[in-house]
Amino acid sequence: MRNQFEINRKLLQESGWRQYQSELWRNHRRPSIKRWLFRIAAVLITVSATISLGFFIKDRVIKQLKSNSEDKVTTETSTQRINSQLTKLDVQRLLNGENFINLRNRRKDVVIDGQCLTLETSLDLPLQNFLIDKMDRFLSRRRAQSRHVGIVALNPDSGKIVAMVGFDENDQSANPCVGQLFPAASVFKLITAAAAVEELGYTSETVFNYNGRKHTLYKSQLKNRINKYTNRISLRDSFAQSVNPVFGKIGFQKLRRDNLEKYAEAFGFNQSIQFEIPLVSSEFIISDEPYQWAEIASGFNRKTVITPLHGALLASVPLNKGRLLEPTLIDRIVDESGKEIYSGKAATYHQTISPESASIVRDLMRATITSGTCRKTFRGFQRDSILSQLNIGGKTGSINNATHDARYDWFVGYAQQKNGPVKLAISVVVAHGDYIGTKASQYAKIAMRQYFSTYSANSKTQETPHRG
């Protein structure tokens, strides 16, 4: 207090009365203003915190209510799905965990949400059991042990699966037909050929020049050069013999990135195709590097990968006037009261190419059997009592894995009666180990013979077998 008095006295001596009074007023206001500003800031902070807390609580309450509501809706929806007509997606959700590999019976009972449902599949039991037995016998050969086998056969008119057989040495309960991707290799030439026919107007007789060996793909082979070493070959023979330089040049020079990507997607790559059980999407990756376009078009790469089921769908396109179908395995599902709550129906996924283009691709595939990479496997089929009654086409593919300790071997193809309505599309992949065992094309051949011999035998007795 004394110090303050001395300050005021000195101030009064050095200045006039009015200035002294003014200085006193300013000194009095400063702490007051500071206090008020502090109080206002405290109030604002308190209000802001209260509002934020209120919104936080409100948000938590809304989320909890929404979660409870969703749980209730999920439970109700699950019950409703079982008590009403189901879609493929509904069936896939309900049957999560069921893989349907190597079934021995067409009917299967499952319990879902306390209800027993009976599933009737589209499997052709004579063919299904025949392939299971053959696969088991072939796999028992120690020197020819295969690491993976995937076989899918379907009716190309309806997309209904008539056989689904597989083996995975790493997980014998897995279904490699729908859950595992394998390098497509030269099977992709089928898409390249379809795109070339559709976009470029090529026919089976269109002629190409190439240098070097048939099954190599060097950058020098992509050049347009003609010399005494140049070979001339038709599109039919290029496809049948799986000539890499020809398909590499088509992709590199003609189709290029946009068309390769367009037709890959049209044929189901990088797409989600509806099915009653989970189906891994086949993958197609393309860059701006032109040489990669050549690799992709010829199948000379490991990055383009497909499932065996997708392979069967590809094989069905030429028989189906260019249409890619959605596959179906389950004919119908009935509940405990016998009410049908699901019925598998044919559905077109995409019109990939025109019917005219499909006819040309079908001709290319027939050449694979008669004069191409399958001629040894199918040698003499024209004299076989069953196979001689069929038009048969296919495409093969083979490539080593990255570590070169397994070789992937493909066959995708079709068979149809020359004088009848019955058709079959089939896809087989085999991953051979140290030794080459039963080839994919051999599995396909015996499957075709079994399927059509059963039909023929039943026709003679005027019985109609189940044909999906």
Buried (B, 14 or more C-beta within 10 A) or exposed (E): EEEEEEEBEEBBEEEEEEEBEEBEEEEEEEEEEEEEEEEEEEEEEEEEEEEEEEEEEEEEEEEEEEEEEEEEEEEEEBEEBBBEEBEBEBBBBBBEEBBBBBBEEBEBEBEBEEBEBBBBBBBBBBBBBBBBEBBEEBBEEEEBBBBBBBBBBBBBBBBBBBBBBBBBBEEEEBBBBBBBBBBBBBBBBBBBBBBBBBBEEBBBEBEBBBBBEBBEBBEEBBEEEEEEEEBEBBBBBBBBBBBBBBBBBBBBBBBBBEBBBBBBBBBBBEBEBBBBBBBBBBBBBBEEEBBBBBBBBBBBBBBBBBBBBBBBBBBBBBBBBBBBBBBBBBBBBBBEEEEEBBBBEEEEBBBBBBEEBBBBBBBBBBBBBBEBBBBEBBEEBEEBEBBEBBBBBBBBBBBBBEEEEBBBBBBBBBBBBEEEEBBBBBBBBBBBBEEBBBBBBBBBBEBBBBBBBBBBEBEEEEEEBBBB
